[in-house]
Amino acid sequence: MTSQAISRENTTPSELTGRSDAGGGLAGLSALLERAKAEQQGKMKRGLPPVERWNPPFCGDLDIFIKADGTWFYLGTPIGRMPMVRLFSTVLRKDEDGRTYLVTPVEKIGITVEDAPFIAIEMNASQRDGEQVITFRTNVGDLVEAGPENPIRFVTAPGNDGIKPYVRVRGRLDALLARPVMYELIAHGEEIMIDGRRMFAVRSRGAVFAVMPADELARRVAQ
């Protein structure tokens, strides 16, 4: 098997995993691949399986790596078929141990994520009932309205990266905002008093998400 097999139209489950499916150990992933083929042919609509309710046994790790830019790799080679990436993204779950898994009803398989598993590539700010609503679209097609259930958080990154914003997509899975999206988000920010300190923050669906102290932002802009 070669890693390029994953991008061929006739990809089989054993080609993806490098293991025989005869024993049923990768039966769930086999079914997912069949669903991916059906989706490509327009036979099925994409949905979100209830992965949070599944409690399958851990079946080891698979050499799938999600880079910080959102690119998925298998055996060191980018996965070129976006319908397959989108399908696999629907069965991602991050557990309390901090690791990310592909989860099916019959198995849980560990993968590696460099930063966040998703990238927010587009946003829209609108008004609803007098409140600002910020909606993000991810690289795998999720639409996420930021709010109490889907908070935005800001992390100070070392080096020249500055502030890295994330939005919760589902479960414990976040999307890192692409840099143009981050700039667009900041354009919708405002100064708000939080716990006695003036903060630069953004609002969505009634929730307030602090970016940084307003004086710190002024200092950075002045540099």
N, C-alpha and C positions, 0 to 999 in steps of 0.2 A: 504493500500500500504506500502511496505517496500523499503528502499533505494536500496536494492540489486536488485530490479526489473530492474534497468537500465542496468544491465549486462546480462540479460536474452535474448535469441534469439528472444522471442516473445514479446519484449517490445512494448507497445503501447504508443501513445502520452499522454493519460491521466495518464498512470503510471509514465511517466517522470515528468509531471508537477504537478500531484496531483489535477488537475482541469478538469472539463468537457470541451470538445471542441465544444459543441453543439452551443454555441453562436458565434463561429468564432473568439473569442478573441485570441486564440493561433493557428489559422489555419496555419500560416506560419511555426511554429515549427512542427506542425503535418506533413506538407509536407516534411520538412527536415528529419524527422525520417523515412518517407517512402523512401526518397532518400538514406538515410544511409543503409537501408535494401537492396535496389536495388544495391547499390555500393558493399556491402558485397557479394552479389550474382553474381557480375561481370556484371551487366546489364547496368551500367552507368560509365562514366569516371568522375573523380573529376575535377571541374573547380572552378573559382573564380567569384562569383556573383558580380554585380556592386553595392555593398553596399553604396559606396560614393554618388551614384545618387538617392538613396531611401530616402524618407522623411516621414516615417510612424509615427503614434502617439505613445507616450510612454505608455506602458501597464503595468508598474510596474516592480518589481524586481523578479528574480528567484534565488533560493538558489543554484547557481553554483559558485564555488570558484576555482580560478587557483592559486595554490601555487607557491612560488618562484622557486621551482625545476621543474615547468612545469606540475605537476600532476593536473588533473581536478577532482573536487569533486562535487557530487550532494547530498544534504542533509547530508553532512559530510562523505560520503562514496566515495572512488575513483571510477571514471568511468573507467571500465576495458576494454571497447570495443574501440580500437584505431580508427577504421573506423568512429565511431560516433564522437569521439573527433576531428578527422581531418575534418569531415564535418562541425561541429559547428565552427571550427576555421576559415572556409572560410567566415562566416557571422559575424565575430567580427568587431567592429568598435569603435575607441576611438574618442569621440567628443571633442569640444572645452571646455566643462565643466570639462574635465579631467577624466570622467567616461568611462568605457568600456561597450559596449552593444552587444547583439545578435540582428541583424537587418535583417528583411525580408521586402518584399514590403508592408506588412500590419501591422507590429508591430515592436516596439523597446523595448527590455527587458533588464534591467540592471543586470549585474553580478559583482562579486568582483574579482579583480586581486591583488595579494599580491605584485608583483614586475612587471615583464614584462610578457605578455601573452605567449611568445614563448621562447624557449631555442635553441641557436645555438650549435649543438652537433658535427659538423664536419666542417672543412674548407679545401680549396685547394687554393694554390697560383700558378698562371701560368703567362705566358707572352703573350701579344697580342699587335701586332704593336709596340713592344718596350716598352710597359708599363706593370707594374705589375697589375694583376687582382686577387682580393681575393674574393672567392665565399664561401658562408656559406650554410649549410643545417640545417634546423630547425627540432625540434622534431616532427613536424606535416607534414614534407615533403616539405616545401618551399625551393626553391633555390634562394639565394639572392646574387647578385654581388654588393659588396660595391663600392660606387662611389658618384658622386654629387647628384644623386636622392636617394641613399640609404646610408647615411653617417654613419660612426662609431663615437660614442661618448664615452667618458671615464668619469666616476663619481668617486670621492674619497669617499669611504664608511667608516663610523665610525667603531671603534673597530678593529678587526683583518682581516676584509675582504679586506682591501687595495683598489686597483683600480677595479672598475666594468665596463667592456666594454659592450656596446650595439650596435646593428646594426639595422637601420630602415628597416622593412620588407615591409610595405605598409601603406599608410595613416599616422596615428600617432602611429601605432603599432610597437613596438620594440621587438627584441630578445636579451635576456641576453646571453652572451657567456659563455658556460660551462668552468670551470677552465682549463681543458686540452686544449681547443680551444684557450683560452686566452693566454696560454703559447706559443702555436704554432704561434699565431698571433704576439706576441712580438718578436719571433725569426726572423720575417720578417721586423722588424723595423730598423730605421736608425736615425742618428742625422742630423737635418735639421735646418737651420737658418730661424726663423719665426718672423717677426716684430722685428728684431734686437736681438733676443734671441735664443740661441741654444736649440732646443727642440728634444726630442726623439719622433718619429712619424712613422706612417705607411702610405704607398701610395696604392691606388687602383683606376684604371681607370682615372688617371690623378689628382685625388683629394688627398690632404694631410690631415691626421687626427692626430693632436697632442695628445700624451699620457700624457706627463709631461715634465717639464724642464729637460734637460740632467743632470744637477748637482744634481737635486733632485733624479733622478733615481740612480745615482752613490752613493748617500748617503744611499738610501734604500738597495742597493745591498751590501754595506759595513757593514751594521748592522748585 
